Amino acid sequence: MSVNDQFKIIVGNFVGDAFYMRSIAGFMLEGRFKAAGLRSIARLIDEDEPFSFTIDKKTTVHVPIELNKQIKQELFAIADKLEGKSE
């Protein structure tokens, strides 16, 4: 199942008990995440501070503060879905 229609910032697919992320905030990335990992990432995001994360040796994603709240909501919603807490 794709999340393209459900979420604005995160693009990826649910496969079994994992989520395969293809992009976040318009930055391409490939990653397989479980619910606990997505929750850990979301908890690191402070809604009032800019944040960055490194995808590989050449790519660092700088996320604008304006997107922090939405990214956190989407990460928690994906984790909930993986854990069967949402439709």
C-alpha positions, 0 to 999 in steps of 0.5 A: 500500500502506498502512502502517496495519497495519505501523506504530504511529505513522506513517500513510501510503501508499507510491506509487511511490518516495515515501511520502505521510505523513498523520499522525505521533504522532497529528498530522495532516500531509500530506507526500510524502517520498523515502527520503533525506528520511525518513532525514534526519529520523530522524537528527535525532531524539535518543532522549533529547531531546524534539523538535518540528517545524513543519508549517505556520504554525499547527501545531507537533508536540511529540513526547514522548521516549517515542516517539522510538525508535519514530518513528526505527525507523518512518522508517528502515523506510519508507525501507528499503521505498522503497529495496527493502531490505525486503518 
